[in-house]
Structures are given as structure tokens and as C-alpha cells.
Amino acid sequence: MTYCFHICTCFCLVIFKTTVMPYFSLFDRFYDLIFPFIIYLSLFRSARESIPLILFFGFVMDNLTGGPFGLYLTTYLWLFIGVRWVITFMDVEDSALLLFVVAAGVLVQNFIIIGTIVMFEPVSRFSPVVISTVVVQVLWAVFTGPIFLVFFKYSHGRWDKWFKEVFANKKGDRYGLIE
């Protein structure tokens, strides 16, 4: 049932990002909302549980966007690998890590996107708008990233607790233990 939680969460993030956020000018240059979830998976969940979800939602995002196919899939995989590598050296529960890991991920995503643009258009120049967009996204990530990570961890814990209670009640009721 953990996969149901992950899939519902990611679909809610995609729907919120594509249908609600465009109507608010404050969120014009907000980062990809699946990024904190990918980081949550790489920090707190197993690789066996995370990789199928990363592949699935990378594929979904590649189909939803008009960019080159495989861009989000590659970005999500590199982000997952990078965070897994970083946590071999740092403590996962360290709050300073939570402050900067989402911002670093957003920065890496922007570098991958800019690198892809440069590969396809070698004569491209970057305007100050591109640089300011990257800066704004990193600032958004610094302030909202830890909130998302804590929310995902808390809500997943509540989901597991609720599911175990429901399953225990049905199992106990099946054997006539609960009146």
C-alpha cells in the first residue's frame, strides 16, 4: 500500500502544479514539485521502493512536458543517485542537510536543462531572465523544500499507521475477536 501513497502523492503534486499554481503570479517561477518527493524517497525510503516510482514519474513528466524525451527521467535518476551518494557521508536526520538538499537538486535540474538546451542550440545565449529564474527557484527551494520533506515524512507515517489500524481491525473482525 506504500506504492498507493506514493502514486497518489505524486499525482496530486502534478495536478496542483499544472492546474492551480499557474493562476497565481507568485508561483510563476516555482520549481518542479516532484523534486522534493524524489529527494524524500532517496533520503527515507529504500532503493527497491523508490526506483520504480522515479522511473514511472520521470516517464509521466516527460510525456506531460514539451521538452526532449528523457529529460525529467534523467534528472530524477541523477538526483536520486546524487542524494544517495551524499547521505553516505552525512547524517540523514541533520536539519542543515534538509535545508540545502532540495535547493541543490533544483540547481542540478536547472543545469541539466540548460545543458540540454546548449546541446541542441549551440549558439544560444542566456539572458538575465534565465539566471533570475534559476535564482528564484533555488530560493523557493531553500524556504519550501524542508517543509515538503517534513510533510511527506509525516503524512507517510500517518498513512502507514492508519493502514495498519484498518488492516488489524479487519483481520481481528474476521476471526470474531472484535465485537
C-alpha positions in Angstrom: 0.0 0.0 0.0 3.0 2.3 0.2 3.0 2.5 -3.6 -0.6 3.8 -3.5 0.5 6.5 -1.1 3.4 7.5 -3.4 1.4 7.4 -6.6 -1.4 9.5 -5.1 1.0 12.0 -3.7 2.8 12.4 -7.0 -0.4 12.7 -9.0 -1.6 15.3 -6.5 1.6 17.3 -6.9 1.5 17.1 -10.7 -2.2 18.2 -10.7 -1.5 21.0 -8.3 1.5 22.2 -10.3 -0.3 22.2 -13.6 -3.8 23.3 -12.7 -3.7 25.5 -9.6 -0.2 27.2 -9.5 -0.4 28.8 -12.9 -3.3 31.0 -11.7 -1.1 32.7 -9.1 1.6 35.0 -10.2 3.5 34.4 -7.0 4.2 30.9 -8.2 5.3 31.8 -11.7 8.8 30.6 -11.3 8.3 27.8 -8.8 10.4 24.6 -9.1 9.1 21.2 -10.0 7.1 19.9 -7.1 8.1 16.2 -7.7 11.7 17.2 -6.8 11.1 17.3 -3.0 9.3 13.9 -3.3 12.2 12.3 -5.2 14.5 13.7 -2.5 12.2 12.3 0.2 12.3 8.9 -1.5 16.1 8.9 -1.7 16.5 10.1 1.9 14.0 8.0 3.7 12.9 5.0 1.5 14.7 2.0 0.1 16.1 2.0 -3.4 13.9 -1.0 -4.3 10.8 1.0 -3.4 12.0 4.3 -4.9 13.4 3.4 -8.3 10.2 2.1 -9.9 8.4 5.3 -8.8 11.2 7.5 -10.1 11.1 5.8 -13.5 7.3 6.0 -13.7 7.0 9.6 -12.8 10.0 10.6 -14.9 8.2 9.0 -17.8 4.9 10.8 -16.9 6.6 14.2 -16.6 8.4 13.6 -19.9 5.1 12.9 -21.6 3.4 16.0 -20.0 6.1 18.5 -20.9 7.1 19.6 -24.3 10.8 19.1 -23.7 13.2 16.5 -25.1 12.0 13.0 -24.1 14.0 11.6 -21.2 15.0 14.9 -19.7 12.9 14.5 -16.5 13.7 10.8 -16.2 17.4 11.6 -16.4 17.1 14.4 -14.0 15.2 12.4 -11.4 17.6 9.5 -11.7 20.7 11.7 -11.3 19.0 13.5 -8.4 18.3 10.1 -6.7 21.8 8.8 -7.3 23.4 12.1 -6.1 21.3 12.3 -2.9 22.1 8.6 -2.1 25.8 9.3 -2.6 25.6 12.4 -0.3 23.9 10.6 2.5 26.7 8.1 2.7 28.8 11.0 4.1 26.2 12.9 6.0 23.5 12.2 8.6 20.0 12.0 7.2 18.4 13.5 10.2 20.6 16.6 10.1 18.4 19.6 9.6 21.1 21.5 7.7 21.1 18.8 5.1 17.3 19.2 4.7 17.7 22.9 4.2 20.0 22.6 1.2 19.4 19.3 -0.4 16.2 20.4 -2.3 17.9 23.7 -3.3 20.9 21.7 -4.6 18.6 19.4 -6.5 16.8 22.3 -8.1 20.1 23.8 -9.1 21.2 20.4 -10.6 17.9 20.2 -12.5 18.4 23.7 -14.0 22.0 22.8 -15.0 20.8 19.7 -16.8 18.0 21.6 -18.6 20.4 24.4 -19.6 23.0 21.8 -20.7 20.3 20.1 -22.9 19.4 23.5 -24.4 23.1 24.2 -25.2 23.4 20.7 -26.8 20.5 21.4 -29.2 21.2 25.0 -29.8 25.0 25.7 -29.5 24.6 29.4 -30.3 22.1 30.0 -27.5 22.8 32.8 -25.1 21.4 33.0 -21.6 19.5 36.2 -20.7 19.3 37.6 -17.3 15.8 36.3 -17.1 17.1 32.7 -17.2 19.6 33.4 -14.4 17.0 35.2 -12.3 14.6 32.3 -12.8 17.2 29.8 -11.5 17.9 32.1 -8.5 14.2 32.4 -7.7 13.7 28.7 -8.0 16.7 28.0 -5.7 15.4 30.5 -3.1 11.9 28.9 -3.3 13.6 25.5 -2.7 15.6 26.7 0.3 12.4 28.0 2.0 9.8 25.4 1.0 11.9 22.3 0.4 12.3 21.3 4.1 8.6 21.9 4.7 7.8 19.5 1.8 10.2 16.9 3.1 8.8 17.0 6.7 5.2 16.9 5.3 6.0 13.8 3.1 7.6 12.0 6.0 4.8 12.9 8.4 2.0 12.0 6.0 3.6 8.7 5.1 4.0 7.8 8.7 0.3 8.6 9.3 -0.7 6.6 6.2 1.2 3.6 7.5 -0.3 3.9 10.9 -3.8 4.3 9.5 -3.4 1.4 7.2 -2.1 -0.9 9.9 -5.1 0.0 12.1 -7.6 -0.7 9.4 -5.9 -3.9 8.5 -5.7 -5.0 12.1 -9.4 -4.2 12.6 -10.4 -6.2 9.6 -8.2 -9.1 10.5 -9.4 -9.2 14.1 -13.0 -8.9 12.9 -12.6 -11.8 10.5 -11.8 -14.1 13.4 -14.5 -12.7 15.6 -12.2 -11.0 18.1 -13.7 -7.6 17.8 -17.3 -7.1 18.9 
